[in-house]
Amino acid sequence: MANAAAKRHLNQFARRFSASVQAPRYKFAPKNYTGPSLSKTDTLKSRHIPPAVLDIYRKPLVLHQGSMQWLYDHEGRRYLDLFGGIVTVSVGHCHPKVSEALHQQIDTLWHTTNIYRHPRLYEYVEKLIAKFPGDLKVVYLVNSGTEANDLAVVLAKAYTGNHGIISLQSAYHGCSSGVMGLTSTQGYRQPMLTPSGFYNALLPDPYRGIWGGCRDSLSQVPGACSCPGDCVTSDKYVHQLSELLDNSLPAGRVAAFFAETIQGVNGAVQFPKGYLRKAKEAIRKYGGLFVADEVQTGFGRTGDAFWGFEGEGVTPDIVTMAKGIGNGFPMAAVVTTKEIAAAHAKCTYFNTFGGNPLAAAAGKAVLEVIEEENLQENSKVLGKYFVERLMQLQKVFPTIGDVRGKGLMLGVELVKPGTKQPLSKDHFGRIFETIRDLGVLIGRGGRWGNVLRIKPPMCINKDDVDFTMSVLEKALKKNENVK
């Protein structure tokens, strides 16, 4: 049972939201739905959609239209989108400025490859590269995060002449045959041999890791250290990385170390303070490069900085990005130095669709909206408020084992009370379904699928956070006694 203080807080919380869960007002009238019925989509899915593509809900959700942070289903019901199409809708569904940029470009020039020059590509590259520090000056434009990470592997091997690639346990960097070895999450790896030369280092996880640690977040693991600078555990985890380098790779033959600054698919796992900077130093001693996967953490989402790696005090050799780069338009990029790009020029390279006029127009508009609407600052302010509210909820519900993340990239790990055992799939599923029934769409992740992933469009506001908290409180309370 919760202690007396927690009970008082719960009573205050309940009084505040006791009437009903009311979504914030939003002036928008969705169009009438004219697509196939839910039953027809069931038939079409069973016949033509790969069985590996799963529905996230027991009752499938047919989404019809979107406006900023809101989505509408085929029956006209409104949902607050706290997952942003898997951390992809950065500035809002159908943001008018991005929509207008695409409309203007589609009537001018749809497509030409980068073997020709067109103005939108050069305007975009100039604006994007201004966001990077140091010698990160060269941009490859591609189509997806998987493709970006695959190209980063090629660049690292071409520059170093080495073959070994290291990523962290429980990481997700794509699921193509070329990068499946980078992804060390069993749920995304086919039961087949992956390409040789990929290695997975011990995950430095303050919540579940063997040495714990403190992280750059308002929320810390109960009983964690509180180091004023780098966490004392960072050296221990980096030592394990060095042991992998010493024992599992040919001497001095590592090409690159890949890491997200906050793991996304694994449920917003943050590393102990100082780990990434020290890991880069260790990799450098063995001749390798550091590749920062900013597919989910980039474009101001973490609040403190435009790129997640900036908050870690480290400058990568290569940066990959996708998802929020186009607000849902399929595009991605790899940014690196002139020296690394020069090593790639041993043969010709082109990308048919990368940097096409439509993508460049959308990407440029996204950057402008982030600046004009101060969305990075919004992520910082609302992220702090969100974490504070989640920490309050954690005091009431022992099902919440960990609250973590920064900005609008947050994770809430649900466990069996009094333990770190993942909440059962059935119990988690009931909570997850209730959240949807109450009008909020949220992500699901983590090694055991027991983490609520909160990564909304960066245009959300305080009322949206309050609405979310009322929904979470009701969902947890309703399912509190599920066995």
N, C-alpha and C positions, 0 to 999 in steps of 0.2 A: 504493500500500500504506500501511497505517497505520504510524505511527512506533513505536519500541520501547516507549514508555510506553503507547501505545494498545493494543499487542499484549498487554502484561502485564495491562492492565485487562480485555481481552477474555478472556484465559485465566482470570482470577479470576471474571469474569462467567459464563463457560461452566461452570466447576467448580460454581458455586453452583446452576445450573439444568440441569446436564447430565443428570440422571436422566430427567426428563420434565416436561412442562408440566402441573402439577397445580393445578387451581382451588382456591381456599380453600374450606374446608368451610362448608356452609350448610344448616341444618336446615329443609327445606321439601319437601313431597311434592305435586307438581302433580297436578291432576285428570287423569283419562283424557281424551284428545282424542276428540271425537265429531263434528267438523266434516268438510267435504269433503276428499277426498284431494288430494295435490299435483297430480295430473294433472287432477282435476276443476277445481281453481282455475285451471290453465292454460287450460282450455276456457272457463270463465266470464270470465276476464280477456280472452281474445282476442275474445270476443263482446260483452262489455258494459262493459269498463273502457276509458276513453279511452287511445289509444296514446301520448299525451304523458305518461302516468303510467308511469314506468319502474321496473323492478326494480333494486335497487342491487347485487344479486349475480347471477352467472351462473346458479347454482342458486338459485332463489327460496327465501326463508326464510319459512316459515309459522309465525308466532308465536301461541302458544296461551294463555299465562298469564304473569303477572309478579308478582314479590315483591321490593320494595325495589330493589336495584341489579341484580337478576337477572331474566332472561327465559327462557322455556321454549318450545321448538318443538313441532310436532305429534307428534314422535317421543319427546318427553320430555327432549331434550338441553338442558343449561343453558348460558346465555351471560351473561357479564358485560356489562352495557349501559353503554358509555362514550359514548353519543350521546343518551340520554334522550329518544328520540322526537323528534329534532331540537331538542335543548336545551329540552325541554318538561317532562319529568318532573323536578321540582325536589327533592322530598323523598322520593321513592321510589315505585315501582310499588305500587299498592294499599295505600298507607300506612294503617295501621289507624285512625288518628285522622281522616284525611280521608274514608276509607270510612264510618266510623261517622257522621260529620256528614252525609254524603249519605243514608245509610240513614234517619237520623232525619228529615231534611227531606222525603224523598220520601214518607213516610207522613203528612206534615202539610200541605204545599202545594207542588205542583210548579211552578206558573207563575201569575204575574200580571204585567202590564206595569208600567212605572214611572209610568204615569199614576195608579196607586194606590200607597199606601204599605204596605210590609210590613217587619217588624222586621229581618230578616236583612240587607236592603240597607243600612239605616242603621247597624247594628252593624258591618258590613264597611267601609263608607265611613269611619267614625270611626277604625277600626283602621288602614286603609290610609293615610289622610292624615297620621297621626301619624308616618309614616316619611319625610315630605318636609320639606325646609328652606324657609325664607323664606315667600314669598307664594303658594306652590303649594298652594292650598286647595280647589280645585273638581275634582270627579271626574265624568267621563262613563264609564259602564260599557257596553261593547260586546262583540263576539263573537270578534274575531280581530285579529292584528297588522296585517293589510292594512286592515281597517276602521278601526282606531285611527289609522293613518297617513293614511288618506283624510280622516278627521274633522279631524286636525291641520292638513291643508292648508286645509280650509274655515275653521277657526278663525283661522289666520294671515292669510288673505285678508280675512276679515270684519273683523278688528281693524285691520290696517294699511291696508286699501283698495288694496293693491298686488297684483300678479299673479305676479311672478317667484318661482320656487321653485328652490333650489339643493341638490343633493346631491353626494356624492363619487363619483368613478369607482370602478367595481367594487362599488358598494353594492347591497344588496338591502333593499327596504322593502315588498315586496308585488308582486303581478302582476295586479291588477285593471286595468281600463281607466283608472280614475281615478288610479292611482299608478304605472303602468308607466313613466312618465317619471322618477319618483324612482329606480327601479331601473336602474342603469347596468351591468348584467351581461348580456352578449349572450345567454347561455344561457337567460335568463328573459324575454327581450323578443321579442314576436311581430314579424314583418316587416311592420309597418304603422305609420302615422303615430301618434305618441303625442300626447296633448293639448299644446297650445302652452303656453309659459311655463316649461318645465322646463329646467334647465341643470346640467351635471355638471362639477364643479371637479376640478383635478388632485389625485390621491390622494397624500397625504403618507405614503409607505411607506418606513420605514427600511431594508428589505431590498432593494426594487426601485426605490425612488424615485431621481430624478436627483441629489438632494443627500444621500441617506441619512438619518442621524440616530440619536439614542439615544432609547430608550423606557422607560417605567416597567415594567421587567421584570427579573428576575434574568438573563435571557438576552439578550445583545446581538449584533448582527451583527458578525462578525469585522472588526476595524479601525474600528469605529464610534467616534464621539466619546464622551466621558464627561462631559457637562456637569453641573455641580453643581446647577443649577436648570433653567430652561427650556432646551431644546435650541437651539443656534444656528441649526439648519436650520428651526425653526418659523417664523421671520420670512420665510424665502424662500418657503415653501409658502403662507403667508398672503398674501404679496405677489402670488402667482399668483391667489389667490382675489380679491384686490382688482382685479387686471387683468381678470378675468372680469366683475366688477361694473361696472368702468369702460367696458368695450368691448361687452359683449353684452346688457346690460339697459338699458332706458330709465333716465335719471338718477333715482336715488333711489327706484326702483320695485320693490324686492325685498320679498317677503312673508316668506320664511323660509329658513333654512339647516338642513337635516336631516343628522344624523350619528349613527351608533352610536358609543359610546365605544370599543368594539373591534369591528371588522367581523366578523360571524359567518359568513355564507355564503362570504365571500371568504377564509376560513381564518385567523381570529383575528388579523387585521392590526391592529396598534397604531400610533398616530400618534406623532411626535416629541413629547417632553414640552413642554407649554405650547401646543400647536397649537390645541386646541379653545377654550381661554380666549381666545386672540388672534383666532381666527376669529369668535367671538361678538362681540367688540369691533368687528371690521371690519363685520360684518353690521349691527350697531346703527347705525353711522354712515350706512348706506344705508337706514335705516328698517325693517329686517327683524327678525324674531324668531329665536331659536335653539330648534330642536326636537331633543330628545335621544330617539333610538330606543333604548329599554331592553328591547326585546322579548327579547333573548338575554342581555344583561349584567345585568339587574336581579335583585332578590330575593336579594342576598348572594353571587351566583355569583363575582364577582371577588375576594371575600375581604376586602379592605381596607375596603370600605364597602358599604352596602346597595344603593346605586345606582352604576353605573359612573361617572356624571358627577361624583359626589362625589370620586372619586379623581383627577379632572382639575382640581379646584379651580374649577369653574364651575357656576352654577345656571341651568338652562334656563328658557325662558318657557313651554314646553309639553313634557310627557313622555309618550311612548307606551309601553305595555307589554302583553305577552301571554304566551303559552307557559307559563313557570314560575309565572305568577300563579295558575293553577288546577291545577297538577300533572297536566295532561292533560285536565282538564275544559275545554270550549270557552268561554273567556272572555277579555276584554281590557279595557283601560282607557286613558283619556286624562286626564291631570292638568294643570291650568293655573291661572291666576290669576283672581280675581273680575273684573278689568277686561277680560280677554280673553273670558271667558265672557259678560260683559254685552253685548259687541259681537255675539255670536252670537244674542242674544235678539231680533233684528230680525224673526224669524219663529219659528214653533213647531218644536220638535224633540222627537222621541221615538225610542226604540229598543225594538222589540217584545220581544226576548229579553235585551237587555243588563241585567245586574243581577237576573236572575230568581232566585227563592229558592234553587234548587239551586246556581247559580253562586256566589251570595253566601255560602252555607254552605261550599262547597268552598274559596273564596278565604280566608275567615276562618280555617278550619282550617289552611290552608297557612301563613299568617302565624304562627299559634300554634306550629306544628311547627318552623318556622325558628328561632323564639325559644327554645322549650323544649329543643330538641336541639342548639342552638348551631351550626347548620349554616353560618352565615357564617364563623365561626371555623374550622370544619372545612374549608371551602373554602380559606381562607387557608393553613392549616398543610399540608394535603395538596397544595395547588397548588404551594407552595414545594418540597415533597419531590418531586413529580412533575417539575417543571422541572429540578431538580438531577439527577435520574436520567436525564432525556432529554438533558441536556447531556453527561453521561457517555457515553451511547450515541452522541451526535453525534461525539465524539472517535474512536470506533471505526469508524463507518460514514460515509464521505464522501458517501453518498447523502443524508444528512440535511443539507440546506442551511441550514435555519433552524429554531430552536425559539423560540416566542414565546407571549405571553399571561400572564395572571395569574389566581390563584385556580383554579377549575375551568373555565376557558375558555381552552383551549390549542390551539395549532396546530403541526404538524410538517411542514415543507415538504420534499418529496423532489425531488432534482435529479440531473442527470447529474454524477458526481463531477468536481470541479475547475471546475465552471461554475455558472451560475445558470439554465441551461436546464432547463425542467420535465422530470421523468422521463417517459419515454414512457408512453402510456396502457396499453400491454400490460404493461410492467414494473411500473408502479404497480398495475395490476389484479391481477397475480400476488401481490404483497405483500398487497394488500387482501383477496384471497380466502383467503390463508394465515392471516391474522389471524383471520378468521371461523372457519376450520376448526379453529383452536386454541382457540376458545371465547370470543372477545372481539368485540363489535360496536362499530364505530368509525365516525365520520363521514368524509365525503369532500367536499372543497370547494376553493376557490381558483379563480382565473381559468382555469387550465388543468386543474382537477380533480386536482391533484398534492399536495394538503395533507390530512394526517390530522387530522380535527377531533375533539378530546377534550373533551367537555362532558357528563359523566355526572351522574346523580342526586347531589345533594350529600351523600348519606348514605354514600358509599363510604368505605373504610378503608385503612389502610396495606398490609394483606395484598392488597387488590385492586390497589393500585398496583404492588406487587412482582410479582404475577401478570401484570399487563399488560406490565411491562418484560420478563419472561421470554418472553412471546408475541412482542413486537416484535423482540427480539433474534433469536429463532429465525426469524421471518418474513423479516427483513432478510438474515440469513445464508443461508437456504435459497435466496433469490432474488438473491443478490449478483452472480451472473455472467450474469444475463439480459441479452440484447442488445436 
